[in-house]
Amino acid sequence: MKKNPHLYTTLLGAVAAFSTYTAVSGFRKAITAVQFEGISFGGIDYKIWLVMAQVLGYAFSKLIGVKVVSEMKPHQRPMYLLGLVFFALLALLGFATVPAPYNIIFLFLNGLPLGMVYGTVLGFLEGRKQTEILISALTASFIFASGLVKTVALVLMQRGGVSELWAPFITGVIFLIPLLLSVWGLSRIPAPTEEDKFLRTERLPMNRLDRKAFVNTFPTGLTLLIISYVLLTAFRDFRDNFATEILKGAAVGNPALFTQTETLIALIILGLMAGLRWVQDHFRAFTLINILMLAGAMLVGFSTWLYQLGAVSAGAWFMFTGLGMYMAYVPCNGLYFERLVAAFRYVSTVGFIVTLADWYGYLGSVFVLLYKNFGQPDISFQAFYVYGCYGLCGMYILLTLLSYASFRAKYRTGLAAPKVARPV
């Protein structure tokens, strides 16, 4: 294998990235499978409290990560990853042992370190000839893992007799050994070659002035993109966190459906994203990514219309809306910015941009949770999701078109960004 270094890097990086983020999801996503029916505090459903606390922790983690992830040196990444996840596991232990509602704070503490994991893993993968394949594997993992972790948690509760409070912690323990092996695999990925740096632009840590300069270089395009990403993140989080309630409202109660639908979506997205590897022109690839994102938003709205007409089943509708949403969401978690940086030859790190977008995205997710509880308390989760599908379809398409137009105008004027390498 070492005789073909590109193949070695591709296989090792893809497997390690997929396995790492799948394992990390085991420390966060199990809470979404638990319903806590009939429990509320201060007029807010207990599960909404929990999800909101975890998402707030995740959001503040992204804010911290704007600095931490963008300034992190390559040799620091493995220990950072393990430290962040172990902290999250201890928080789940606190959630299991401290009585409600006082244990809500532990879901905030659980999310607080985990928001920096994705950007850290992305740092191992960006700026390479194989980056499309590597990031495709990484992003496919969080689609697949979401369904897998829910299924594991449900099986623990329904067949293993594990209580709702202990299910998240036990699920995390199950994924502990896979996490250790996966992070070790990430640490063995070779550094980008000189050819990689030439083709994809060198990736370096970014200090505060570097980050400010990047944002000021693309103010309009980034602002519109981030607003559209807020919509995507809120929609994705609502679907992910309340999938059990949405499907229950649609009379679908099979726990294996989570793994079945998300696995199929992950495979389709993996193929679509990996196919961009063969597009050599960076701005052309960037254009194709925008087209894919727009098509995804259209699929969300169209499949919902068909579901309401009775033309597709509830399970198929749930899968199609997930596929469409991830067609738009997945590129923004790496490939969109990977090709943007390469097209403009901007010496930077994709981890910074993704983490910055995520900070605003998860704040939007908290707003949607509050609006559902106080603004639309009498609407079922299923009905609220239907309205969300139509809202996302309309607003996201407009914002994406305007954002792309801004980047295209700047590209055509030849206003490329700084190419000067800075000392690490």
Secondary structure, 3 states (H helix, E strand, C coil): CCCCHHHHHHHHHHHHHHHHHHHHHCCCHHHHHCCCCCCEECCEEHHHHHHHHHHHHHHHHHHHHHHHHHHCCHHHHHHHHHHHHHHHHHHHHHHHHCCCCCCHHHHHHHHHHHCCHHHHHHHHHCCCCCHHHHHHHHHHHHHHHHHHHHHHHHHHHHCCCCCCCCHHHHHHHHCHHHHHHHHHHHHCCCCCCHHHHHHHCCECCCCHHHHHHHHHHCHHHHHHHHHHHHHHHHHHHHHHHCHHHHHHHCCCCCCHHHHHHHHHHHHHHHHHHHHHHHCCCHHHHHHHHHHHHHHHHHHHHHHHHHHHHCCCCHHHHHHHHHHHHHHHHCHHHCHHHHHHHHHHCCCECHHHHHHHHHHHHHHHHHHHHHHHHHHCCCCCHHHHHHHHHHHHHHHHHHHHHHHHHHHHHHHHCCCCCCCCCCCC
